[in-house]
Amino acid sequence: MKKLKITLVKSPIDRPQKQKLTLEALGLTKTNSSKEVEATPQVLGMIRKVEHMLKVEEI
């Protein structure tokens, strides 16, 4: 399975509650925080919902 490094680059302030909860589920709570995750269909779907606030890199 591929690994992805996701970084939160925009603040979740003034965003819908669903987007905030999605970021929390991904483990991103603070701006510029990063996380390495497996590229499963579930995670890719969550990334797609908030991709305008993330920077995604393949490892």
Buried (B, 14 or more C-beta within 10 A) or exposed (E): EEEBEBBBEEEBEEBEEEBBEBBEEBEBEEEEBEEEBEBEEEBBEBBEBBEEBBEBEEE
